[in-house]
Amino acid sequence: MSTTPAPMGLTVASYSADIIVLNWHDVDTYDKVLLAWGPGSKESDPATNQIDLSSASAIVAGYPVNSCTITGIDTSAGKSYVFKVKGGKKSDVLSAGVTWDYSDWDTIVWRVPEAGSFGGATDVTPLGPVILFGIPGMGTSLGQHTGAGNLLWYMHLGAGDGTHRWKQSNVPLGNIGNCNQAFPGGQGVIYTITDDARLHWYKLPGSSDGTPGLVHAPDPKGYIGEGWNFKHVFSGGNGIIYAVNDAGNLLWYRHLGFVDGTDTWQTTPDPKGFIGEGWNFKHVFSGGNGIIYAVNHAGNLLWYRHLGFADGTDTWQTTPDPKGCIGEGWNFKHVFSGGNGITYAVNDAGNLLWYRHLGFADGTDRWLTTPEPKGFIGEGWNFKFVFSNSAPVGVIK
């Protein structure tokens, strides 16, 4: 078995006439990367073409994007290809010459979509793996992971293209105990709200690789806020927290102690004390960079952009779509973002679904769905809480 870790997240980032751009994430510093491809409809089909990419370096912790452009390839709709990538390290054994330790292949099968179903290069951002957490509730039966409050770690390697490719930790990363709300803050931070309406802060140092370990807030009282009696609470990243109260008002907070778990805060400068009204939704979640998605009780998916994301002012942009929503039939148990338009949903059967909102930056109704024939990318996602820790965040320019 190879000791060199394999690249991951291989995906077709864009394509045009006779050109395909592949992206993947190196998870080690390789001396060589081998890219192979050929016609095929399953991973076992031979990849008869190969390119050697020498000195392809990477930083392990960042999962940086590597890329290769293949030219002279038939991109007619319906054509199907097998693409494979692996990394290699060289060594000199007893001065006998160079030997190579190659990783396993990261392999995908990709079919050229029908015109208009995939989008052009301007629609598609190279994406890496997305980290997901599942937290069982009391009485949940999940095989070896039955403990209520356990933080279960999954890495969706097929996040960029919606394929069923995963890595998971064999043990929980920690336990957050009993709570009535839990949501991610990004960068390994997780917030929970307990029955006594107290807000708690935790950090997972091993959130990027699945290493167990849970850090608690340093505050002697053990929590960072009181009176968090809200219908919905979710993070916008980098310490931004949104909350919806019983009156349907949307509130904005900035947790200044986001990085270290201290109890320091900033609130909206708006005199009315909130930044929106009428937020009476079934689901509300952040897509990063001020983008907020909401599902109303009719199952319609709505898109908003909070232009006052960075400073807590009441300034907004809504979808330009005349129907006022960007999707229908979003009747799911859980809906959450993986960043860059990637949206996950869990249906009543416990199946995990994948969507990519190509119009996430401008609020247009343009989507991709999983290429998996069964229509979903996972089964048994019967968690009390499930969310991603990977949504991108930043200040709107």
N, C-alpha and C positions, 0 to 999 in steps of 0.2 A: 504494500500500500504506500502511496506517495506521501512524503512528509511536507510537501509544498501545498499550501491551501489554494483551492481553485478560484478563479475569477467568478463573479456572480452578477446577476442582473442583466444578462445579455438581452438586447432588445433592438428592434429596427426603429431607429430614431426618426428617420425620414426617408423618402424615396421620391424619385422622379424618373423620367424616361431613361431606362438603361442604367440607372444609378441607385444604389442602396447604401445608406449610411447606418452602420452598426455602432452601438454604444454598449459598454459594459463597465463593471467596476472591478478594478484590481484590488485585491485584499492583501497583497504583499508586494515587495519589491522584486520583480522578476528580471532575469537577464534576457529573456526572450518570451514573446507571446506568439502562439500559433493560432491562426484563424483559418478555419476550414469551412467549406460549404459545398453544396451540390443539390440537385433536384431531389425532392423527397417529400413524403407525407407523414413520416414517423421518425422518431429520434434514432432508430437503428439503421436507417437508410445511409448508404455510404456518402461521405463528403469528399469528393474527388479533387476539389480545388483547395490549395493551401497557400497562405501568405505567412512568412516569418517576419514578425515585428521585433527587431532587436532593441535592447536597452529600454524597454517599456517600464518606467519606474512608477512607483505609487507610494502613498503614505497610508498605512493600514487603517488608522483610526478614521480617516476621512472618506473612505470608499470613493476615491476620485474617479472621474469618468475617463475612460480610454475610448478611442474611436478609430474606426477604419472605414474608408469609402471603397466600395466595390463598384467598378465600372464595367460596361459591356455585358450586363446581366439583364435578362428578359424580365421586364416588370409589367407584362401584360396581366390584366385582371384574371385571377384564378390560378396563376402559376404558384407552385408550392416549393419551398426550399427548406433544407436543413442547414442551420448555422451552428458552428461550434467554436469555442475558444478555450484555451488552456495556457497556463503559465509554466515557465521552466527556470530552474536555477542550475548553474554549472559548477563543477568542482574538479579539482585535479587530484586524482587518486594515485598516490605513490609515484608521481611524475609519469604516469602511464598515459597521460592525455586527458582531454576534457570529457567528462561524463555529465549526463543531464538527469536531474530529478524533475519530471514533469507532473503537474497536478492532474486531477481528473478533468474531463471536459465539462464545461457549462454549455448545454445544448438546448436549442429551441427549434421548433418547426413554425415557419411563417408562410402564410398564404397571402399573395398580393390581393388587397381588397378590391371590391368593385369601385368604380369612380365615385368620389365624393364621400365614401364611408370612413376614410381614414384621416383625411386632412393633409395639407402640405407641410413643408418643413417649418413654416411660420407657426403652425398650430401645435407642434410637438416639441417638448423640451426633454432632453436626455434625462432619464430618471434612474435612480438607484433603488435599492431595497427599501421597504417601509417596515418599521417596527410596529407591531400590534401587541396590546396587552388584553388579556381576558381575566376577569375576576369572578370566581364562582360565588354564589350566594349560599345560604343555609340549605342543606338537603339536595344540592346539585350533585349529580352523578357524572363524573368525568374521568372514570378509570383511576389512574394513579394520582390525579390532581383533584381530589374531592374536598380539600380544605377550604372552608368559607374564608374569603378575604385574601387568598393566595394570589400573588401577582405572577401570572403565567405569561411567558415571553415567546413571541413568534416573530420571525423575519419573513416577510413576503418577498421572495426573490423575483417573482413575476409581477411586481407592482407596476412596472413600466408598460407591460403589454397585456396584463390581465390573465396570465397563464397560471396554472396550478403548480407552483414551485415554491417550496417552503424550507425553512430551517427553524428548529425550535429548541428551547432549553429543556433538559431532562428534569430539572428541579425548579420550583418556584424561586423568584428573585427575592421574595420577602412576603410579609403578611401585613395588611393594613387594618385588620380587624373588621368589626361591624360598622357600617355607615350607610346613609341613605342616598348619598351622591358621591361620585368619584369622577374626576376628569383630569386630563393631562395639562401640564403647563409648558411642555417642550423642554428639551435639553435634560431629560431624565427626571424632571420635577412632576410630582403627582399631588393633587389636592384632594382632600375628602371633606365631607360635611357629615358630622355625626348627628344622632337624634336630638342632642341638646343644642343644635344649631351652631356648633363651633366648627371653625374652619381649621383644618390641619394641613401641614406641609410635610412632604417626604421627598427624598431624592434617591434615585437609583444610579450609583456610579457605573454599574455595568449594563446600563440600558442599551448601549450600542452593540454589545456582543453577548448578552444573556448571562453575565456573571452575577451570581447571587450577592445580595448586600443591600441594606436599606438604611438610609440616614434619616433621623428624625429632626424636627425643628429644635434649635438650641434654646428656645425660650423656656424659662423655668416652668411656666404654666402649662406647657406641652401643646399649645395651639397658637394660632396667629390671628384669630378673629372670632367675634361673638355676634349673635343675631343674624346669622345667615339663613333666614327663613324664606327661601326663594323657590319658585316653581322650576326654574331652569338656571343653571350656572355653568358657564363654559369659558375656556381660556382663548384669548386671541394671540397668545405667545408673548415672550419677553416680559412677563409680569402683568400683562393686560388681562383683566377678568371682567366678563359681562355677566349680569344677573337680571332675571325677569321676576318682578314681584307679583303678588296676587292681583294687583290692579292692571297688569299687562304693561307696566312701564319697564323700559330697558335701562339699566344702570351700568355705569362704567367705573371701574377701579383700576388703579395701577399698583401692583404689589412691588414696592421699591426693594423689599427684601427677598425678591424672587430667587436670587442666586444662592443666598446663604440661609434662608428660612427665618429671617428676623421679622418682627411685627412692625413694619413701617409701610405707610400707604400714601397714596394720592387719590383724590376723588375728582369728579368732573367739575370744571369751572362754571358750568351752566347754572344760572340762578334757580331754575326749577328743580335741580338735583338729579335729573335723569336726561337721557339722550334720545328717547323714543317712546311712543305710546302705541297701544293696540298690538302688542307682541303676544297675542294669545294663540300660541302655536303648540302643535303636538311635539315637534322636535325643533331644536335650534342648535346650530353648531358652527364653528369657525372654519373657514377654508384657508386662513392665513392672509397676512397683508391687508387686514381690514375687511376682507370678504366674509360675509355671514350668509349661511343658508338656513332656510326655515321650511318646515313642512306643516301646512295647515291641516285642519280637521277633515278637509275634503280630499287629502292625499296629494295636493299640488305642491311642487317644490319651488320655492321662491329664492331669489338672489338679491342680495344687497351689498353695497360697498360702503363701509363707514370711512368717509374721508377724514373724519376727525379721530381716527384710530390712535394716533400718536399722542394727542393732547386732550382727548375726552370731550371735544366740542361736538355739537349736534349738527353735523353736516354729512349728507348722504348722497348716494347714487343708487338708482334702481335699474332693473333690467330694461333694455330697450325693446324687448319683445312685446308686440301689441296685446297678446293674451295675458300679460302680467305675470306669467310664471314660466319656468324653464323645464317643467316636467310634470307628468300626471301619474297617478297610481303608486305613489311612494308610501304605501301602507306597510311599514316595516316596524319591527320591534326596536331595532337600533339603526341609526344612520350616523356616520361620522366621516371626517375627511382624513385622507392620507397626504394632503398637500399637492400642489400643482394640478388641481382639478381631479385628482384621484378620490373617488368616493366609494366607501364600503357600506353595505347594508346587510342586516341579518333578518331573514323572514321568519314566519311563525314555525316553520319546520326546522329552524336552526341552521339553515344553509347560509353561507357567507357569499354575498354577491359583490362584484366589482364593476364600477363604472368609471369612465374618465370624461370629465366635463371639459371639452375642448374650448368652450366659451367662458371658462372661469374668470378670465381677466376682464372681459367686457360684458358679461351677463347675457350672452346670446345662447340660444337653445341648440347647442351642438355637442354630440356625445359619441363615445365609443362604449361598446359592451364587451364582455369577455369573449374570446374566441373558443372557449371550452364548449364542447358539444352539449354537456349537461346543463350549461347555463349558469353555473356557479363555481366557486373556487375552494370551497371547504364545506364540511358537514360537522354537525355536533357543536356549533357555536352557541351553546345554551348557557350563556353567562349572565350574571346579574349586571355587570358592567363590561363593556368592550370599547376600546378606543385605540387610536394611533398616537404615537408620540413624535410624529415626523412632519407635521404641517409647517411650512416655511413661514417665517415671520419677519417683519421689518417695517420701516417707516415709508409710507406712501410719498413718493416724490412728486 
